[in-house]
């Protein structure tokens, strides 16, 4: 995959993996557009990286998401790469948390339905340009879920399945469909308490870029490779070990 002279949209690009990915892609001569829910974070990101093009959007809101897609189609007709990176997570005790269902709805809207909407709404824009690609970000937890993240695990597992079927559906088209599975990464996503096994955001993005340059359709970063292998050999053991992590 050629990672130069593209126009790239990264959802959830104002911090963590999205922001680091933006830095790296800009350094390679790409135009980078990011969106985020928090205008405050977008302002900070823009100050850090003035070349960024920023949009505020609540991807969990279907109307907001559709409006955003329309703006991108009108203002950035050269868009050829969509990276669905935005995600939200809650630690949930499913039966004892009163607002569990509201949290579930928000996570599924953000982590699963927003990527599906953006793919559908931006497909015609992407495919009018050279070297189009859809890149969906998931997690090693699709292989061994953690009990504290019931909605995150399942939303990302659903996105994994959707990505596989999308790739088959578009097998004879010119667009690439890629999935990147990350392990635990030390980002604000963990709200200041990343697990001990978390890798740096720089290392995570560097491995992702390497996989993209090699043309891989599934990129398992760091510990996600180990989880995949463990889930194939001893799935119950993999789940047990994941839920023992602090």
SVG drawing of the C-alpha trace seen along z (x, -y; Angstrom):
<svg xmlns="http://www.w3.org/2000/svg" viewBox="-31 -26 39 52">
<polyline fill="none" stroke="black" stroke-width="0.4" points="0.0,0.0 1.3,-3.4 1.2,-5.7 2.1,-8.9 0.0,-11.6 -3.3,-10.3 -6.3,-12.1 -7.0,-10.3 -10.0,-10.6 -9.3,-9.3 -12.2,-9.2 -11.3,-9.7 -8.1,-11.5 -7.8,-14.1 -5.8,-11.9 -4.2,-8.5 -3.7,-6.2 -5.6,-8.5 -3.5,-11.5 -0.2,-9.6 -1.4,-8.1 -2.2,-11.6 1.4,-12.8 3.0,-9.9 0.8,-10.2 1.3,-13.9 5.1,-13.4 4.7,-11.1 3.1,-13.8 -0.6,-12.9 -3.5,-15.2 -5.1,-14.2 -8.7,-15.0 -9.7,-14.1 -13.0,-14.2 -13.8,-14.0 -16.6,-14.5 -14.8,-17.0 -14.1,-20.4 -11.7,-21.2 -9.5,-18.2 -9.7,-19.1 -8.5,-22.6 -5.5,-21.2 -4.8,-18.7 -4.8,-21.6 -2.4,-23.6 0.0,-20.6 -0.4,-19.9 -1.5,-22.9 -1.7,-20.9 -4.7,-18.9 -8.1,-19.5 -10.6,-19.1 -14.3,-18.4 -16.4,-18.1 -18.9,-15.2 -20.8,-13.0 -20.5,-9.7 -23.0,-8.0 -25.7,-10.3 -26.9,-8.9 -28.0,-12.4 -24.7,-14.0 -22.8,-11.1 -24.7,-11.5 -24.2,-15.3 -20.5,-14.8 -20.2,-12.3 -22.0,-14.8 -19.5,-17.6 -16.6,-15.3 -18.1,-14.2 -18.6,-17.9 -15.4,-19.5 -12.9,-16.6 -13.7,-14.9 -10.2,-13.6 -10.7,-11.4 -9.4,-7.9 -8.7,-6.4 -11.1,-6.0 -9.8,-4.9 -12.5,-4.0 -10.6,-4.5 -13.1,-6.2 -14.3,-4.0 -15.7,-4.4 -15.6,-1.9 -17.1,-1.6 -16.3,0.8 -19.7,2.3 -21.2,4.6 -24.0,5.6 -26.6,6.6 -25.8,4.1 -25.3,1.0 -28.6,-0.9 -27.6,-2.7 -26.1,0.4 -28.5,0.4 -27.8,-3.3 -24.1,-2.6 -24.5,0.3 -26.4,-1.7 -23.8,-4.4 -20.9,-1.9 -22.7,-0.1 -23.5,-3.3 -20.0,-4.6 -17.9,-1.4 -20.0,0.5 -22.8,-1.5 -20.8,-4.7 -18.1,-2.8 -20.8,-1.0 -22.6,-4.3 -19.4,-6.1 -18.4,-3.2 -21.8,-3.2 -22.0,-7.0 -18.4,-7.6 -18.0,-4.6 -18.7,-6.5 -16.3,-9.3 -13.5,-6.8 -13.9,-4.8 -13.7,-7.8 -10.1,-8.2 -6.9,-6.2 -5.9,-3.5 -9.0,-3.7 -9.0,-1.9 -11.2,-1.2 -9.3,-0.5 -11.2,0.6 -9.6,0.6 -10.5,3.4 -8.7,5.2 -7.2,8.5 -10.1,8.8 -12.2,10.1 -10.3,13.4 -10.4,13.3 -13.0,10.9 -12.6,9.2 -15.6,9.4 -15.3,5.8 -15.8,4.6 -19.0,6.5 -20.1,4.0 -16.7,3.0 -15.7,6.7 -18.9,7.5 -19.1,4.3 -15.5,4.8 -16.2,8.5 -19.2,7.5 -17.0,4.9 -14.4,7.7 -17.1,9.9 -18.5,7.1 -15.0,6.3 -14.5,9.9 -17.8,10.0 -17.1,6.5 -13.8,7.7 -15.5,10.7 -18.2,8.5 -15.7,6.1 -13.2,8.8 -13.5,7.9 -13.4,4.1 -10.4,1.8 -10.9,0.8 -8.8,2.4 -10.5,3.5 -8.1,3.8 -8.5,4.5 -6.0,3.6 -6.2,5.4 -4.5,3.6 -3.4,4.9 -3.6,2.7 -2.1,-0.6 -1.1,-3.4 -3.5,-6.1 -6.1,-8.4 -8.6,-5.6 -7.6,-3.9 -8.3,-7.1 -4.9,-7.1 -4.9,-3.4 -3.5,-1.4 -2.8,2.3 0.8,3.3 1.0,5.0 0.1,1.8 2.6,0.8 3.3,-2.8 1.2,-4.5 4.3,-5.1 5.1,-1.4 1.5,-0.5 1.3,-2.9 4.7,-1.9 3.6,1.7 0.4,0.7 2.2,-1.3 4.6,1.6 1.7,3.9 0.0,1.5 3.2,1.0 3.5,4.8 -0.1,4.9 -1.6,7.0 -5.4,7.2 -5.3,8.2 -2.7,6.6 -2.3,8.0 -0.2,5.7 1.9,6.8 0.0,8.9 -3.0,9.3 -0.9,11.9 -0.4,13.9 -4.1,13.7 -5.0,14.9 -2.7,17.9 -3.8,18.7 -7.5,18.5 -6.8,21.1 -4.9,23.5 -6.6,23.0 -9.5,20.6 -10.7,21.1 -7.1,20.5 -6.8,17.3 -10.0,15.9 -8.9,16.9 -5.5,15.2 -7.0,12.0 -9.3,11.6 -6.5,12.0 -4.7,8.9 -4.4,5.9"/>
</svg>
